[in-house]
Amino acid sequence: MTSPEIIERLLSEQVNQMNMMKFLTVVLSLILASSVMAEQILSPYEYLDTTGARELTPFTINNEYFIAVAQLARDIPGTPPNMNGGDADVDVLIYKINHGKHVIHQRIPGHGNESTAFFTIGNDAYLAVASVHSGPKAPFNHHTYSMLYKWDGQFFYPVQQFYSYAAKQWHFFSIGTRHFLALAEGVKLPDGEQKPEESNSIIYEWNGERFQPFQKISSQWGYSFQFFRLNGENYLAYADHLKQSTLYRWDGAQFKEYQVFPGDGGRSFEAFTIGNKHYLAYANIKSDSIIYQWNGKQFETYQALQGAGGRNFTYFTLDGKHYLLRVNFITGDRTNPKSALQSPLYKWMNNQFEPIQNIPSFGGVSAHVYRYDDSFYMTFANSLSADLRFKVRSVIYKISQAPVLEYG
């Protein structure tokens, strides 16, 4: 074999080795990608046209599927972007699921809609809407009405109005045969002081015909309630932006303060159980969100989920595995916010939550899990676009199918 032939052969073998290395690299990349994609639990299924959406509440009536959309505001043409501006006179949308797609079934006139809560009492179905303010443009009136609607077989119609001050959330729960509706409310404006009547959230009780005031909860800037049962006791967690958030326990006649959580910036709580351990996830917009664990007497810090911007939590299980979505709203302050964020989905691994997936969020506010035609989905409310406009699409995510899925 001549010298040129030897050189050609050596070069050919080197090229083959390089091709083999490239091939192995591609195969390895595909394997790693498959491993990562196996953890992509949430995938976009449908986008809904919404404006300042604060909550997408799924519910069923007579085996028909609906989603109520609370919308805060709409953009005013020709005005600069402002998360504290816009036109607050905007409808609550009722979507009906038809052949797997969502079509608008009803528009309920509203104003500054922050949340919707669906519930039933006996054979009757209701929808409560919390309104933070009213008016076609800023400055808005925080002294306004929040509404209760009843289903007439085809549509919702108003049955009761509640005088409220900067209302953020309705939360329905029952203790025995008694039914309650808690309204988180209040705000402290930078140029004014709170009046005594503006510093309370209210729990209402059903009297058989309507809801009437039952108990006041001390508030400054109330955001949400979460009711849960633990070891035979009834608890109500309350999140406040300016004061310490508080856990209340039912004493048989009313709720009594049981535990306070340090710091301000509270937005919401989510209670869940893993094995025989009980946890309470606390979303905080100003600092890290915290997972608390029950120690038999009270909740103590168990794990910090790094980063500010927390607005809500949604817990669910899939194939016996535990997941927790943290919905991120904004970082920065309300005068210069960053709304284009990532909301992390955590998986319970080695006795703690580890992030496995990020979903894009634009002023994310809330998420809910529901089931339709043997598949599982999650609503995700986006309220503020990257350029701080209210018009931004909210998302329906499909959750990987599994024989068993639990959600709270």
HUSUL-V277691 format. One line per field, one symbol per residue. ss: DSSP state (a for helix, b for strand, c for the rest). A space follows every 50 residues. Layout:
# HUSUL-V277691
ss=???
This chain:
# HUSUL-V277691
ss=ccaaaaaaaaaaaaaaaaaaaaaaaaaaaaaaaaaaaccccbbbbbbbcc bcbbbbbbbbbccbbbbbbbbccbccccccccccccbccccbbbbbbbcc bbbbbbbbccccbbbbbbbbbccbbbbbbbbccbccccccbcbbbbbbbb bccccbbbbbbbbbbcccbbbbbbbccbbbbbbbcccccccccccaaacb bbbbbbccccbbbbbbbbcccbbbbbbbbbccbbbbbbbbccccbbbbbb ccccbbbbbbbccccbbbbbbbbbccbbbbbbbbccccbbbbbbccccbb bbbbbccccbbbbbbbbbccbbbbbbbbccbccccccbcbbbbbbbbbbc cbbbbbbbbbbbcbbbbbbbbbccbbbbbbbbccccccccbccbbbbbbc ccccbbbc
